[in-house]
């Protein structure tokens, strides 16, 4: 039987689904062919789109996180909805 393949994948950069596909290919067609097939499949996958960070959301998180951490502010499951009103900010529980 042939030895281990020379193709190496950094498993820490692969998603859970990608790891499952790699393991499945290795089991079904063998290590060497499975890793070559996975490398070809991975090269054809579209690259993830990088989304710009919302500066306003970052400002809100940076302002509220210290209050949440020290216990003076509790945000329940489901969170809150922030809206702009006439010269004010309206905060109400988010509805599902």
Backbone as XML, in Angstrom:
<?xml version="1.0"?>
<chain id="A" units="angstrom">
  <residue number="1" name="UNK">
    <atom name="N" x="0.852" y="-1.175" z="0.000"/>
    <atom name="CA" x="0.000" y="0.000" z="0.000"/>
    <atom name="C" x="0.897" y="1.236" z="0.000"/>
  </residue>
  <residue number="2" name="UNK">
    <atom name="N" x="0.451" y="2.270" z="-0.663"/>
    <atom name="CA" x="1.241" y="3.489" z="-0.793"/>
    <atom name="C" x="1.293" y="4.235" z="0.536"/>
  </residue>
  <residue number="3" name="UNK">
    <atom name="N" x="2.342" y="5.059" z="0.710"/>
    <atom name="CA" x="2.502" y="5.847" z="1.924"/>
    <atom name="C" x="1.604" y="7.062" z="1.912"/>
  </residue>
  <residue number="4" name="UNK">
    <atom name="N" x="1.756" y="7.882" z="2.904"/>
    <atom name="CA" x="0.937" y="9.074" z="3.023"/>
    <atom name="C" x="1.227" y="10.035" z="1.877"/>
  </residue>
  <residue number="5" name="UNK">
    <atom name="N" x="0.233" y="10.815" z="1.497"/>
    <atom name="CA" x="0.344" y="11.751" z="0.394"/>
    <atom name="C" x="1.240" y="12.923" z="0.776"/>
  </residue>
  <residue number="6" name="UNK">
    <atom name="N" x="1.827" y="13.541" z="-0.242"/>
    <atom name="CA" x="2.687" y="14.686" z="0.017"/>
    <atom name="C" x="1.897" y="15.985" z="0.112"/>
  </residue>
  <residue number="7" name="UNK">
    <atom name="N" x="0.605" y="15.974" z="-0.245"/>
    <atom name="CA" x="-0.225" y="17.168" z="-0.147"/>
    <atom name="C" x="-0.595" y="17.360" z="1.319"/>
  </residue>
  <residue number="8" name="UNK">
    <atom name="N" x="-0.308" y="18.542" z="1.855"/>
    <atom name="CA" x="-0.606" y="18.828" z="3.252"/>
    <atom name="C" x="-1.630" y="19.960" z="3.324"/>
  </residue>
  <residue number="9" name="UNK">
    <atom name="N" x="-2.599" y="19.808" z="4.201"/>
    <atom name="CA" x="-3.608" y="20.841" z="4.426"/>
    <atom name="C" x="-3.494" y="21.316" z="5.854"/>
  </residue>
  <residue number="10" name="UNK">
    <atom name="N" x="-3.594" y="22.620" z="6.040"/>
    <atom name="CA" x="-3.621" y="23.184" z="7.387"/>
    <atom name="C" x="-5.045" y="23.033" z="7.902"/>
  </residue>
  <residue number="11" name="UNK">
    <atom name="N" x="-5.250" y="22.044" z="8.750"/>
    <atom name="CA" x="-6.607" y="21.731" z="9.204"/>
    <atom name="C" x="-7.229" y="22.860" z="10.015"/>
  </residue>
  <residue number="12" name="UNK">
    <atom name="N" x="-6.414" y="23.735" z="10.589"/>
    <atom name="CA" x="-6.979" y="24.827" z="11.381"/>
    <atom name="C" x="-7.662" y="25.878" z="10.499"/>
  </residue>
  <residue number="13" name="UNK">
    <atom name="N" x="-7.317" y="25.913" z="9.206"/>
    <atom name="CA" x="-7.934" y="26.897" z="8.316"/>
    <atom name="C" x="-9.157" y="26.342" z="7.598"/>
  </residue>
  <residue number="14" name="UNK">
    <atom name="N" x="-9.394" y="25.026" z="7.692"/>
    <atom name="CA" x="-10.541" y="24.417" z="7.022"/>
    <atom name="C" x="-11.775" y="24.473" z="7.920"/>
  </residue>
  <residue number="15" name="UNK">
    <atom name="N" x="-12.928" y="24.623" z="7.280"/>
    <atom name="CA" x="-14.180" y="24.616" z="8.034"/>
    <atom name="C" x="-14.559" y="23.175" z="8.378"/>
  </residue>
  <residue number="16" name="UNK">
    <atom name="N" x="-15.567" y="23.034" z="9.220"/>
    <atom name="CA" x="-16.013" y="21.698" z="9.617"/>
    <atom name="C" x="-16.507" y="20.906" z="8.394"/>
  </residue>
  <residue number="17" name="UNK">
    <atom name="N" x="-17.233" y="21.561" z="7.511"/>
    <atom name="CA" x="-17.727" y="20.902" z="6.309"/>
    <atom name="C" x="-16.602" y="20.476" z="5.383"/>
  </residue>
  <residue number="18" name="UNK">
    <atom name="N" x="-15.573" y="21.331" z="5.254"/>
    <atom name="CA" x="-14.422" y="20.982" z="4.419"/>
    <atom name="C" x="-13.660" y="19.801" z="5.000"/>
  </residue>
  <residue number="19" name="UNK">
    <atom name="N" x="-13.514" y="19.754" z="6.319"/>
    <atom name="CA" x="-12.849" y="18.614" z="6.951"/>
    <atom name="C" x="-13.630" y="17.325" z="6.728"/>
  </residue>
  <residue number="20" name="UNK">
    <atom name="N" x="-14.956" y="17.411" z="6.801"/>
    <atom name="CA" x="-15.783" y="16.235" z="6.556"/>
    <atom name="C" x="-15.617" y="15.738" z="5.127"/>
  </residue>
  <residue number="21" name="UNK">
    <atom name="N" x="-15.572" y="16.673" z="4.173"/>
    <atom name="CA" x="-15.400" y="16.296" z="2.770"/>
    <atom name="C" x="-14.044" y="15.645" z="2.559"/>
  </residue>
  <residue number="22" name="UNK">
    <atom name="N" x="-12.993" y="16.214" z="3.141"/>
    <atom name="CA" x="-11.648" y="15.644" z="3.018"/>
    <atom name="C" x="-11.604" y="14.237" z="3.601"/>
  </residue>
  <residue number="23" name="UNK">
    <atom name="N" x="-12.150" y="14.056" z="4.787"/>
    <atom name="CA" x="-12.151" y="12.731" z="5.415"/>
    <atom name="C" x="-12.969" y="11.729" z="4.601"/>
  </residue>
  <residue number="24" name="UNK">
    <atom name="N" x="-14.093" y="12.185" z="4.061"/>
    <atom name="CA" x="-14.934" y="11.310" z="3.258"/>
    <atom name="C" x="-14.215" y="10.874" z="1.980"/>
  </residue>
  <residue number="25" name="UNK">
    <atom name="N" x="-13.549" y="11.812" z="1.324"/>
    <atom name="CA" x="-12.802" y="11.466" z="0.114"/>
    <atom name="C" x="-11.654" y="10.514" z="0.434"/>
  </residue>
  <residue number="26" name="UNK">
    <atom name="N" x="-10.964" y="10.740" z="1.536"/>
    <atom name="CA" x="-9.867" y="9.841" z="1.923"/>
    <atom name="C" x="-10.379" y="8.422" z="2.160"/>
  </residue>
  <residue number="27" name="UNK">
    <atom name="N" x="-11.541" y="8.308" z="2.820"/>
    <atom name="CA" x="-12.102" y="6.982" z="3.102"/>
    <atom name="C" x="-12.582" y="6.287" z="1.831"/>
  </residue>
  <residue number="28" name="UNK">
    <atom name="N" x="-13.166" y="7.057" z="0.908"/>
    <atom name="CA" x="-13.787" y="6.422" z="-0.249"/>
    <atom name="C" x="-12.786" y="6.027" z="-1.338"/>
  </residue>
  <residue number="29" name="UNK">
    <atom name="N" x="-11.781" y="6.853" z="-1.605"/>
    <atom name="CA" x="-10.859" y="6.548" z="-2.709"/>
    <atom name="C" x="-9.408" y="6.426" z="-2.271"/>
  </residue>
  <residue number="30" name="UNK">
    <atom name="N" x="-9.136" y="6.520" z="-0.999"/>
    <atom name="CA" x="-7.767" y="6.423" z="-0.503"/>
    <atom name="C" x="-7.182" y="7.790" z="-0.212"/>
  </residue>
  <residue number="31" name="UNK">
    <atom name="N" x="-6.101" y="7.783" z="0.563"/>
    <atom name="CA" x="-5.509" y="9.044" z="1.030"/>
    <atom name="C" x="-4.988" y="9.907" z="-0.119"/>
  </residue>
  <residue number="32" name="UNK">
    <atom name="N" x="-4.170" y="9.341" z="-0.964"/>
    <atom name="CA" x="-3.497" y="10.138" z="-1.998"/>
    <atom name="C" x="-4.487" y="10.712" z="-3.006"/>
  </residue>
  <residue number="33" name="UNK">
    <atom name="N" x="-5.346" y="9.863" z="-3.566"/>
    <atom name="CA" x="-6.319" y="10.325" z="-4.563"/>
    <atom name="C" x="-7.337" y="11.256" z="-3.905"/>
  </residue>
  <residue number="34" name="UNK">
    <atom name="N" x="-7.748" y="10.937" z="-2.684"/>
    <atom name="CA" x="-8.703" y="11.776" z="-1.978"/>
    <atom name="C" x="-8.168" y="13.173" z="-1.718"/>
  </residue>
  <residue number="35" name="UNK">
    <atom name="N" x="-6.891" y="13.267" z="-1.347"/>
    <atom name="CA" x="-6.310" y="14.586" z="-1.083"/>
    <atom name="C" x="-6.131" y="15.376" z="-2.376"/>
  </residue>
  <residue number="36" name="UNK">
    <atom name="N" x="-5.778" y="14.701" z="-3.461"/>
    <atom name="CA" x="-5.680" y="15.408" z="-4.752"/>
    <atom name="C" x="-7.051" y="15.896" z="-5.202"/>
  </residue>
  <residue number="37" name="UNK">
    <atom name="N" x="-8.076" y="15.060" z="-5.039"/>
    <atom name="CA" x="-9.436" y="15.453" z="-5.415"/>
    <atom name="C" x="-9.916" y="16.616" z="-4.550"/>
  </residue>
  <residue number="38" name="UNK">
    <atom name="N" x="-9.595" y="16.572" z="-3.256"/>
    <atom name="CA" x="-10.002" y="17.654" z="-2.355"/>
    <atom name="C" x="-9.291" y="18.954" z="-2.723"/>
  </residue>
  <residue number="39" name="UNK">
    <atom name="N" x="-8.011" y="18.872" z="-3.065"/>
    <atom name="CA" x="-7.263" y="20.073" z="-3.452"/>
    <atom name="C" x="-7.853" y="20.695" z="-4.715"/>
  </residue>
  <residue number="40" name="UNK">
    <atom name="N" x="-8.241" y="19.853" z="-5.678"/>
    <atom name="CA" x="-8.853" y="20.366" z="-6.902"/>
    <atom name="C" x="-10.210" y="20.992" z="-6.595"/>
  </residue>
  <residue number="41" name="UNK">
    <atom name="N" x="-11.006" y="20.329" z="-5.748"/>
    <atom name="CA" x="-12.316" y="20.862" z="-5.376"/>
    <atom name="C" x="-12.170" y="22.187" z="-4.635"/>
  </residue>
  <residue number="42" name="UNK">
    <atom name="N" x="-11.217" y="22.248" z="-3.708"/>
    <atom name="CA" x="-11.012" y="23.456" z="-2.909"/>
    <atom name="C" x="-10.570" y="24.630" z="-3.779"/>
  </residue>
  <residue number="43" name="UNK">
    <atom name="N" x="-9.768" y="24.352" z="-4.815"/>
    <atom name="CA" x="-9.305" y="25.425" z="-5.703"/>
    <atom name="C" x="-10.455" y="26.010" z="-6.517"/>
  </residue>
  <residue number="44" name="UNK">
    <atom name="N" x="-11.489" y="25.221" z="-6.780"/>
    <atom name="CA" x="-12.623" y="25.697" z="-7.577"/>
    <atom name="C" x="-13.636" y="26.475" z="-6.750"/>
  </residue>
  <residue number="45" name="UNK">
    <atom name="N" x="-13.564" y="26.397" z="-5.432"/>
    <atom name="CA" x="-14.538" y="27.066" z="-4.572"/>
    <atom name="C" x="-14.336" y="28.576" z="-4.616"/>
  </residue>
  <residue number="46" name="UNK">
    <atom name="N" x="-15.445" y="29.339" z="-4.609"/>
    <atom name="CA" x="-15.312" y="30.804" z="-4.618"/>
    <atom name="C" x="-14.697" y="31.300" z="-3.307"/>
  </residue>
  <residue number="47" name="UNK">
    <atom name="N" x="-13.932" y="32.332" z="-3.412"/>
    <atom name="CA" x="-13.307" y="32.934" z="-2.236"/>
    <atom name="C" x="-14.367" y="33.693" z="-1.444"/>
  </residue>
  <residue number="48" name="UNK">
    <atom name="N" x="-14.287" y="33.670" z="-0.097"/>
    <atom name="CA" x="-15.285" y="34.385" z="0.706"/>
    <atom name="C" x="-15.197" y="35.891" z="0.481"/>
  </residue>
  <residue number="49" name="UNK">
    <atom name="N" x="-16.365" y="36.524" z="0.491"/>
    <atom name="CA" x="-16.453" y="37.968" z="0.310"/>
    <atom name="C" x="-16.136" y="38.640" z="1.634"/>
  </residue>
  <residue number="50" name="UNK">
    <atom name="N" x="-15.244" y="39.605" z="1.605"/>
    <atom name="CA" x="-14.878" y="40.337" z="2.817"/>
    <atom name="C" x="-15.848" y="41.502" z="2.975"/>
  </residue>
  <residue number="51" name="UNK">
    <atom name="N" x="-16.537" y="41.535" z="4.104"/>
    <atom name="CA" x="-17.518" y="42.575" z="4.378"/>
    <atom name="C" x="-16.855" y="43.660" z="5.218"/>
  </residue>
  <residue number="52" name="UNK">
    <atom name="N" x="-17.082" y="44.902" z="4.797"/>
    <atom name="CA" x="-16.520" y="46.011" z="5.574"/>
    <atom name="C" x="-17.186" y="46.087" z="6.935"/>
  </residue>
  <residue number="53" name="UNK">
    <atom name="N" x="-16.413" y="46.520" z="7.917"/>
    <atom name="CA" x="-16.923" y="46.641" z="9.275"/>
    <atom name="C" x="-17.774" y="47.908" z="9.387"/>
  </residue>
  <residue number="54" name="UNK">
    <atom name="N" x="-18.918" y="47.794" z="10.028"/>
    <atom name="CA" x="-19.812" y="48.933" z="10.237"/>
    <atom name="C" x="-19.264" y="49.743" z="11.410"/>
  </residue>
  <residue number="55" name="UNK">
    <atom name="N" x="-18.808" y="50.944" z="11.140"/>
    <atom name="CA" x="-18.158" y="51.765" z="12.170"/>
    <atom name="C" x="-19.124" y="52.163" z="13.283"/>
  </residue>
  <residue number="56" name="UNK">
    <atom name="N" x="-20.394" y="52.373" z="12.935"/>
    <atom name="CA" x="-21.378" y="52.722" z="13.962"/>
    <atom name="C" x="-21.631" y="51.547" z="14.897"/>
  </residue>
  <residue number="57" name="UNK">
    <atom name="N" x="-21.706" y="50.334" z="14.339"/>
    <atom name="CA" x="-21.910" y="49.147" z="15.170"/>
    <atom name="C" x="-20.715" y="48.932" z="16.098"/>
  </residue>
  <residue number="58" name="UNK">
    <atom name="N" x="-19.513" y="49.179" z="15.593"/>
    <atom name="CA" x="-18.308" y="49.044" z="16.420"/>
    <atom name="C" x="-18.336" y="50.050" z="17.561"/>
  </residue>
  <residue number="59" name="UNK">
    <atom name="N" x="-18.768" y="51.263" z="17.289"/>
    <atom name="CA" x="-18.853" y="52.295" z="18.326"/>
    <atom name="C" x="-19.856" y="51.895" z="19.410"/>
  </residue>
  <residue number="60" name="UNK">
    <atom name="N" x="-21.005" y="51.333" z="18.997"/>
    <atom name="CA" x="-22.015" y="50.896" z="19.972"/>
    <atom name="C" x="-21.465" y="49.765" z="20.837"/>
  </residue>
  <residue number="61" name="UNK">
    <atom name="N" x="-20.815" y="48.785" z="20.210"/>
    <atom name="CA" x="-20.247" y="47.659" z="20.964"/>
    <atom name="C" x="-19.171" y="48.144" z="21.929"/>
  </residue>
  <residue number="62" name="UNK">
    <atom name="N" x="-18.283" y="49.006" z="21.451"/>
    <atom name="CA" x="-17.211" y="49.516" z="22.319"/>
    <atom name="C" x="-17.756" y="50.316" z="23.491"/>
  </residue>
  <residue number="63" name="UNK">
    <atom name="N" x="-18.890" y="50.970" z="23.307"/>
    <atom name="CA" x="-19.487" y="51.756" z="24.377"/>
    <atom name="C" x="-20.213" y="50.878" z="25.390"/>
  </residue>
  <residue number="64" name="UNK">
    <atom name="N" x="-20.948" y="49.872" z="24.909"/>
    <atom name="CA" x="-21.785" y="49.072" z="25.801"/>
    <atom name="C" x="-21.072" y="47.877" z="26.434"/>
  </residue>
  <residue number="65" name="UNK">
    <atom name="N" x="-20.037" y="47.329" z="25.777"/>
    <atom name="CA" x="-19.405" y="46.111" z="26.277"/>
    <atom name="C" x="-18.833" y="46.254" z="27.685"/>
  </residue>
  <residue number="66" name="UNK">
    <atom name="N" x="-18.166" y="47.350" z="28.038"/>
    <atom name="CA" x="-17.693" y="47.474" z="29.424"/>
    <atom name="C" x="-18.833" y="47.443" z="30.448"/>
  </residue>
  <residue number="67" name="UNK">
    <atom name="N" x="-19.991" y="47.983" z="30.101"/>
    <atom name="CA" x="-21.140" y="47.958" z="31.008"/>
    <atom name="C" x="-21.696" y="46.542" z="31.158"/>
  </residue>
  <residue number="68" name="UNK">
    <atom name="N" x="-21.706" y="45.782" z="30.059"/>
    <atom name="CA" x="-22.172" y="44.395" z="30.120"/>
    <atom name="C" x="-21.200" y="43.566" z="30.953"/>
  </residue>
  <residue number="69" name="UNK">
    <atom name="N" x="-19.916" y="43.777" z="30.755"/>
    <atom name="CA" x="-18.895" y="42.993" z="31.448"/>
    <atom name="C" x="-18.921" y="43.221" z="32.956"/>
  </residue>
  <residue number="70" name="UNK">
    <atom name="N" x="-19.139" y="44.456" z="33.401"/>
    <atom name="CA" x="-19.138" y="44.699" z="34.853"/>
    <atom name="C" x="-20.509" y="44.469" z="35.491"/>
  </residue>
  <residue number="71" name="UNK">
    <atom name="N" x="-21.517" y="44.071" z="34.696"/>
    <atom name="CA" x="-22.805" y="43.680" z="35.245"/>
    <atom name="C" x="-23.818" y="44.800" z="35.409"/>
  </residue>
  <residue number="72" name="UNK">
    <atom name="N" x="-23.497" y="46.009" z="35.008"/>
    <atom name="CA" x="-24.454" y="47.099" z="35.176"/>
    <atom name="C" x="-25.449" y="47.201" z="34.012"/>
  </residue>
  <residue number="73" name="UNK">
    <atom name="N" x="-25.256" y="46.379" z="32.977"/>
    <atom name="CA" x="-26.180" y="46.357" z="31.851"/>
    <atom name="C" x="-26.386" y="44.907" z="31.429"/>
  </residue>
  <residue number="74" name="UNK">
    <atom name="N" x="-27.639" y="44.496" z="31.325"/>
    <atom name="CA" x="-27.956" y="43.142" z="30.875"/>
    <atom name="C" x="-28.783" y="43.233" z="29.605"/>
  </residue>
  <residue number="75" name="UNK">
    <atom name="N" x="-28.342" y="42.531" z="28.570"/>
    <atom name="CA" x="-29.091" y="42.506" z="27.313"/>
    <atom name="C" x="-29.723" y="41.124" z="27.202"/>
  </residue>
  <residue number="76" name="UNK">
    <atom name="N" x="-31.068" y="41.054" z="27.247"/>
    <atom name="CA" x="-31.726" y="39.749" z="27.226"/>
    <atom name="C" x="-31.613" y="39.089" z="25.857"/>
  </residue>
  <residue number="77" name="UNK">
    <atom name="N" x="-31.912" y="37.793" z="25.833"/>
    <atom name="CA" x="-31.914" y="37.056" z="24.580"/>
    <atom name="C" x="-32.927" y="37.706" z="23.647"/>
  </residue>
  <residue number="78" name="UNK">
    <atom name="N" x="-32.543" y="37.893" z="22.406"/>
    <atom name="CA" x="-33.411" y="38.570" z="21.451"/>
    <atom name="C" x="-32.999" y="40.013" z="21.255"/>
  </residue>
  <residue number="79" name="UNK">
    <atom name="N" x="-32.380" y="40.602" z="22.273"/>
    <atom name="CA" x="-31.825" y="41.935" z="22.155"/>
    <atom name="C" x="-32.832" y="43.066" z="22.076"/>
  </residue>
  <residue number="80" name="UNK">
    <atom name="N" x="-32.369" y="44.181" z="21.604"/>
    <atom name="CA" x="-33.161" y="45.393" z="21.494"/>
    <atom name="C" x="-33.082" y="45.939" z="20.081"/>
  </residue>
  <residue number="81" name="UNK">
    <atom name="N" x="-34.053" y="46.749" z="19.745"/>
    <atom name="CA" x="-34.091" y="47.435" z="18.469"/>
    <atom name="C" x="-33.872" y="48.924" z="18.741"/>
  </residue>
  <residue number="82" name="UNK">
    <atom name="N" x="-32.898" y="49.496" z="18.073"/>
    <atom name="CA" x="-32.618" y="50.924" z="18.212"/>
    <atom name="C" x="-33.155" y="51.637" z="16.974"/>
  </residue>
  <residue number="83" name="UNK">
    <atom name="N" x="-33.942" y="52.689" z="17.203"/>
    <atom name="CA" x="-34.469" y="53.492" z="16.106"/>
    <atom name="C" x="-34.238" y="54.957" z="16.413"/>
  </residue>
  <residue number="84" name="UNK">
    <atom name="N" x="-34.204" y="55.723" z="15.363"/>
    <atom name="CA" x="-34.110" y="57.162" z="15.545"/>
    <atom name="C" x="-35.505" y="57.749" z="15.592"/>
  </residue>
  <residue number="85" name="UNK">
    <atom name="N" x="-35.726" y="58.598" z="16.564"/>
    <atom name="CA" x="-36.989" y="59.323" z="16.666"/>
    <atom name="C" x="-36.719" y="60.793" z="16.416"/>
  </residue>
  <residue number="86" name="UNK">
    <atom name="N" x="-37.683" y="61.614" z="16.738"/>
    <atom name="CA" x="-37.481" y="63.055" z="16.594"/>
    <atom name="C" x="-36.559" y="63.544" z="17.700"/>
  </residue>
  <residue number="87" name="UNK">
    <atom name="N" x="-35.348" y="63.801" z="17.368"/>
    <atom name="CA" x="-34.319" y="64.312" z="18.287"/>
    <atom name="C" x="-34.061" y="63.371" z="19.458"/>
  </residue>
  <residue number="88" name="UNK">
    <atom name="N" x="-34.246" y="62.072" z="19.247"/>
    <atom name="CA" x="-33.962" y="61.109" z="20.314"/>
    <atom name="C" x="-33.711" y="59.740" z="19.700"/>
  </residue>
  <residue number="89" name="UNK">
    <atom name="N" x="-33.250" y="58.818" z="20.522"/>
    <atom name="CA" x="-33.062" y="57.426" z="20.125"/>
    <atom name="C" x="-34.103" y="56.600" z="20.861"/>
  </residue>
  <residue number="90" name="UNK">
    <atom name="N" x="-34.829" y="55.758" z="20.137"/>
    <atom name="CA" x="-35.867" y="54.922" z="20.725"/>
    <atom name="C" x="-35.319" y="53.514" z="20.859"/>
  </residue>
  <residue number="91" name="UNK">
    <atom name="N" x="-35.360" y="52.981" z="22.075"/>
    <atom name="CA" x="-34.892" y="51.623" z="22.365"/>
    <atom name="C" x="-36.083" y="50.797" z="22.793"/>
  </residue>
  <residue number="92" name="UNK">
    <atom name="N" x="-36.333" y="49.698" z="22.062"/>
    <atom name="CA" x="-37.445" y="48.827" z="22.422"/>
    <atom name="C" x="-37.040" y="47.384" z="22.233"/>
  </residue>
  <residue number="93" name="UNK">
    <atom name="N" x="-37.661" y="46.449" z="22.977"/>
    <atom name="CA" x="-37.310" y="45.031" z="22.813"/>
    <atom name="C" x="-37.572" y="44.568" z="21.382"/>
  </residue>
  <residue number="94" name="UNK">
    <atom name="N" x="-36.682" y="43.764" z="20.874"/>
    <atom name="CA" x="-36.862" y="43.218" z="19.520"/>
    <atom name="C" x="-37.921" y="42.147" z="19.555"/>
  </residue>
  <residue number="95" name="UNK">
    <atom name="N" x="-38.746" y="42.115" z="18.547"/>
    <atom name="CA" x="-39.814" y="41.117" z="18.456"/>
    <atom name="C" x="-39.411" y="40.070" z="17.435"/>
  </residue>
  <residue number="96" name="UNK">
    <atom name="N" x="-39.789" y="38.838" z="17.706"/>
    <atom name="CA" x="-39.439" y="37.756" z="16.787"/>
    <atom name="C" x="-40.428" y="37.673" z="15.663"/>
  </residue>
</chain>
